[in-house]
Amino acid sequence: MAAAQVPHQIADEAARLTVGILGGTGDQGRGLARRLAMAGNRVIIGSRHPGRAAAAADTIGSPPHVTGGHNEEAAGDADLVIAAVPWEGHADLLAQLTGPLEGKIVVDCVNPLAFDSRGAYPVPVAEGSAAQQAAAVLPGSTVVGAFHHVSAVLLLDPEVDTMDLDVLVLGDDRHATDLVQALAERIPGMRGVYAGRLRNCGQIEALTANLVSINRRYKAHAGLRITDIEA
Ligand SMILES: NC(=O)c1ccc[n+]([C@@H]2O[C@H](COP(=O)([O-])OP(=O)(O)OC[C@H]3O[C@@H](n4cnc5c(N)ncnc54)[C@H](OP(=O)(O)O)[C@@H]3O)[C@@H](O)[C@H]2O)c1
């Protein structure tokens, strides 16, 4: 069995990160903010409306590591930034933040999906995936794809102590993917697993449509586990 462990110094670096979350007022952003703050990271929730961001930060309560501000502030004041906005607003928002995101790792968890009477399905993306679109819009940033399959319902559920899933991490920069794996592993139960270059993010995003179908059929909040690698 091969090991998926990240080096200790990367884990220490992940522990010191201030994490900004664009669209952090939504379920996914608030869920990640809550879990990362519980793990000890400082988190800045971003919004188009700073008042909404402050209110979202207040709902997380203790520990007191979460603040709220304009998306620009969350991007500029953080060490690493998670994009957690709907696909429809993704390119436009990132294009407005090229300056504050310059030189930073941007973690994209956006799933370009649409829904009809038959359920969820992936929409075509000219760049290949939302993460590749982010990389095209943000040439001065290092884009990593991760957290696509993490259920916001479970992240926000106070009864859930442990998140039972692997987080697939994709990107073209080894230090950045190692760091995001280590960040995911700060959340109890989560394991970060490198899953390839950014050009392979399209099928990871699209796979979320299958998870939505699984969740609907089995009334679940399903996640993925990869076999034959050690935690
Ligand atoms: N929900 C999940 O379980 C889950 C799981 C994995 C991945 N994801 C991905 O995470 C992303 C966020 O999901 P979510 O459920 O949290 O979404 P959401 O609640 O619909 O949106 C998140 C936030 O994005 C901001 N926003 C909405 N429209 C925008 C636009 N046109 N431009 C800029 N900002 C906009 C809003 O914040 P303000 O109005 O405060 O600016 C909103 O609160 C999605 O791309 C989704 O595919 C979600």
The ligand as an SDF file (V2000), in Angstrom:
LIG
                    3D

 48 52  0  0  0  0  0  0  0  0999 V2000
  -23.1930   23.2680   -1.6220 N   0  0  0  0  0  0  0  0  0  0  0  0
  -22.4070   22.1840   -1.6890 C   0  0  0  0  0  0  0  0  0  0  0  0
  -22.6540   21.1580   -1.0300 O   0  0  0  0  0  0  0  0  0  0  0  0
  -21.1690   22.2030   -2.5520 C   0  0  0  0  0  0  0  0  0  0  0  0
  -20.2660   21.1270   -2.4800 C   0  0  0  0  0  0  0  0  0  0  0  0
  -19.1090   21.1600   -3.2630 C   0  0  0  0  0  0  0  0  0  0  0  0
  -18.8760   22.2270   -4.1100 C   0  0  0  0  0  0  0  0  0  0  0  0
  -19.7880   23.2480   -4.1770 N   0  0  0  0  0  0  0  0  0  0  0  0
  -19.5140   24.3680   -5.0850 C   0  0  0  0  0  0  0  0  0  0  0  0
  -19.2810   25.5020   -4.2720 O   0  0  0  0  0  0  0  0  0  0  0  0
  -19.7950   26.6630   -4.9000 C   0  0  0  0  0  0  0  0  0  0  0  0
  -20.6830   27.3900   -3.8910 C   0  0  0  0  0  0  0  0  0  0  0  0
  -21.7570   26.5580   -3.5390 O   0  0  0  0  0  0  0  0  0  0  0  0
  -22.9220   27.1110   -2.5850 P   0  0  0  0  0  0  0  0  0  0  0  0
  -23.9230   26.0330   -2.4770 O   0  0  0  0  0  0  0  0  0  0  0  0
  -22.3460   27.6710   -1.3360 O   0  0  0  0  0  0  0  0  0  0  0  0
  -23.4880   28.2830   -3.5180 O   0  0  0  0  0  0  0  0  0  0  0  0
  -24.4250   29.5450   -3.2480 P   0  0  0  0  0  0  0  0  0  0  0  0
  -24.9150   29.5060   -1.8440 O   0  0  0  0  0  0  0  0  0  0  0  0
  -25.4320   29.5820   -4.3430 O   0  0  0  0  0  0  0  0  0  0  0  0
  -23.4380   30.7640   -3.4890 O   0  0  0  0  0  0  0  0  0  0  0  0
  -22.3760   31.0990   -2.6210 C   0  0  0  0  0  0  0  0  0  0  0  0
  -22.2290   32.6020   -2.5410 C   0  0  0  0  0  0  0  0  0  0  0  0
  -21.7480   33.1080   -3.7850 O   0  0  0  0  0  0  0  0  0  0  0  0
  -22.1530   34.4640   -3.9160 C   0  0  0  0  0  0  0  0  0  0  0  0
  -22.6970   34.6610   -5.2650 N   0  0  0  0  0  0  0  0  0  0  0  0
  -23.8890   34.2340   -5.7510 C   0  0  0  0  0  0  0  0  0  0  0  0
  -24.0180   34.5780   -7.0560 N   0  0  0  0  0  0  0  0  0  0  0  0
  -22.8790   35.2390   -7.3890 C   0  0  0  0  0  0  0  0  0  0  0  0
  -22.4220   35.8590   -8.5780 C   0  0  0  0  0  0  0  0  0  0  0  0
  -23.1560   35.8550   -9.7060 N   0  0  0  0  0  0  0  0  0  0  0  0
  -21.2110   36.4580   -8.5670 N   0  0  0  0  0  0  0  0  0  0  0  0
  -20.4590   36.4660   -7.4230 C   0  0  0  0  0  0  0  0  0  0  0  0
  -20.8410   35.9100   -6.2690 N   0  0  0  0  0  0  0  0  0  0  0  0
  -22.0410   35.2980   -6.2570 C   0  0  0  0  0  0  0  0  0  0  0  0
  -23.2170   34.7290   -2.8430 C   0  0  0  0  0  0  0  0  0  0  0  0
  -22.6050   35.5160   -1.8510 O   0  0  0  0  0  0  0  0  0  0  0  0
  -22.8600   37.1100   -1.6830 P   0  0  0  0  0  0  0  0  0  0  0  0
  -24.2420   37.4080   -2.1920 O   0  0  0  0  0  0  0  0  0  0  0  0
  -22.7130   37.2740   -0.2200 O   0  0  0  0  0  0  0  0  0  0  0  0
  -21.7690   37.7470   -2.4910 O   0  0  0  0  0  0  0  0  0  0  0  0
  -23.5190   33.3590   -2.2970 C   0  0  0  0  0  0  0  0  0  0  0  0
  -23.8300   33.3760   -0.9130 O   0  0  0  0  0  0  0  0  0  0  0  0
  -20.5580   26.2080   -6.1460 C   0  0  0  0  0  0  0  0  0  0  0  0
  -19.7960   26.4630   -7.2910 O   0  0  0  0  0  0  0  0  0  0  0  0
  -20.7230   24.7100   -5.9530 C   0  0  0  0  0  0  0  0  0  0  0  0
  -20.6520   24.0080   -7.1870 O   0  0  0  0  0  0  0  0  0  0  0  0
  -20.9170   23.2640   -3.4150 C   0  0  0  0  0  0  0  0  0  0  0  0
  1  2  1  0
  2  3  2  0
  2  4  1  0
  4  5  1  0
  4 48  2  0
  5  6  2  0
  6  7  1  0
  7  8  2  0
  8  9  1  0
  8 48  1  0
  9 10  1  0
  9 46  1  0
 10 11  1  0
 11 12  1  0
 11 44  1  0
 12 13  1  0
 13 14  1  0
 14 15  2  0
 14 16  1  0
 14 17  1  0
 17 18  1  0
 18 19  2  0
 18 20  1  0
 18 21  1  0
 21 22  1  0
 22 23  1  0
 23 24  1  0
 23 42  1  0
 24 25  1  0
 25 26  1  0
 25 36  1  0
 26 27  1  0
 26 35  1  0
 27 28  2  0
 28 29  1  0
 29 30  1  0
 29 35  2  0
 30 31  1  0
 30 32  2  0
 32 33  1  0
 33 34  2  0
 34 35  1  0
 36 37  1  0
 36 42  1  0
 37 38  1  0
 38 39  2  0
 38 40  1  0
 38 41  1  0
 42 43  1  0
 44 45  1  0
 44 46  1  0
 46 47  1  0
M  CHG  2   8   1  16  -1
M  END
$$$$
